[in-house]
Amino acid sequence: MASTEEQIKKIISQYGGRATKRQIVKELKFSLAYVDFVCQSLLRKGKIIFLDGSYKTNHTGGEKQE
């Protein structure tokens, strides 16, 4: 089974490259708090971005340097 991070990126892609947290929760059937936790991790890694109330995949390909 794919990791939760991979599942979230796949859901964002399935929604046309843009999905709200509630859409992700509905698809995964996980709690809002857990989805928020994983999305925050993806944001820190630079894998997704948050814009205009929804998450988008980051197509730049690079990860943020820490």
PATI-756294 format. One record per residue (C-alpha): residue in three letters; x, y, z. Coordinates in pm, whole numbers, plus 50000, padded with zeros to 5 digits. Layout:
<zaba "ALA",<X,Y,Z>>;
...
END
This chain:
<zaba "MET",<50000,50000,50000>>;
<zaba "ALA",<50119,50349,49920>>;
<zaba "SER",<50222,50583,50199>>;
<zaba "THR",<49974,50845,50313>>;
<zaba "GLU",<50190,51117,50155>>;
<zaba "GLU",<50178,50937,49820>>;
<zaba "GLN",<49802,50886,49855>>;
<zaba "ILE",<49750,51257,49920>>;
<zaba "LYS",<49958,51358,49618>>;
<zaba "LYS",<49758,51111,49406>>;
<zaba "ILE",<49426,51255,49529>>;
<zaba "ILE",<49542,51607,49448>>;
<zaba "SER",<49627,51489,49097>>;
<zaba "GLN",<49289,51316,49061>>;
<zaba "TYR",<49115,51643,49146>>;
<zaba "GLY",<49290,51817,48859>>;
<zaba "GLY",<49603,51915,49050>>;
<zaba "ARG",<49412,52103,49319>>;
<zaba "ALA",<49222,51964,49622>>;
<zaba "THR",<49091,52101,49949>>;
<zaba "LYS",<49169,51937,50281>>;
<zaba "ARG",<48805,51828,50310>>;
<zaba "GLN",<48820,51656,49969>>;
<zaba "ILE",<49132,51469,50080>>;
<zaba "VAL",<48966,51367,50409>>;
<zaba "LYS",<48659,51243,50221>>;
<zaba "GLU",<48870,51029,49987>>;
<zaba "LEU",<49103,50883,50252>>;
<zaba "LYS",<48846,50855,50531>>;
<zaba "PHE",<49108,50977,50778>>;
<zaba "SER",<49057,51243,51044>>;
<zaba "LEU",<49094,51608,50952>>;
<zaba "ALA",<49374,51642,51210>>;
<zaba "TYR",<49575,51356,51059>>;
<zaba "VAL",<49535,51484,50703>>;
<zaba "ASP",<49642,51829,50823>>;
<zaba "PHE",<49950,51675,50989>>;
<zaba "VAL",<50054,51490,50672>>;
<zaba "CYS",<49983,51791,50448>>;
<zaba "GLN",<50198,52010,50673>>;
<zaba "SER",<50480,51757,50632>>;
<zaba "LEU",<50440,51766,50253>>;
<zaba "LEU",<50440,52146,50261>>;
<zaba "ARG",<50764,52153,50463>>;
<zaba "LYS",<50925,51912,50216>>;
<zaba "GLY",<50816,52130,49924>>;
<zaba "LYS",<50614,51848,49765>>;
<zaba "ILE",<50286,52045,49767>>;
<zaba "ILE",<50187,52409,49801>>;
<zaba "PHE",<49882,52573,49960>>;
<zaba "LEU",<49716,52838,49748>>;
<zaba "ASP",<49369,52994,49756>>;
<zaba "GLY",<49231,52744,50008>>;
<zaba "SER",<49351,52427,49839>>;
<zaba "TYR",<49659,52213,49803>>;
<zaba "LYS",<49841,52187,49472>>;
<zaba "THR",<50122,51962,49364>>;
<zaba "ASN",<50453,52143,49338>>;
<zaba "HIS",<50575,52091,48984>>;
<zaba "THR",<50915,52250,49040>>;
<zaba "GLY",<51047,51908,49138>>;
<zaba "GLY",<51289,52036,49401>>;
<zaba "GLU",<51261,51982,49770>>;
<zaba "LYS",<51316,52259,50019>>;
<zaba "GLN",<51659,52269,50175>>;
<zaba "GLU",<51672,52252,50553>>;
END
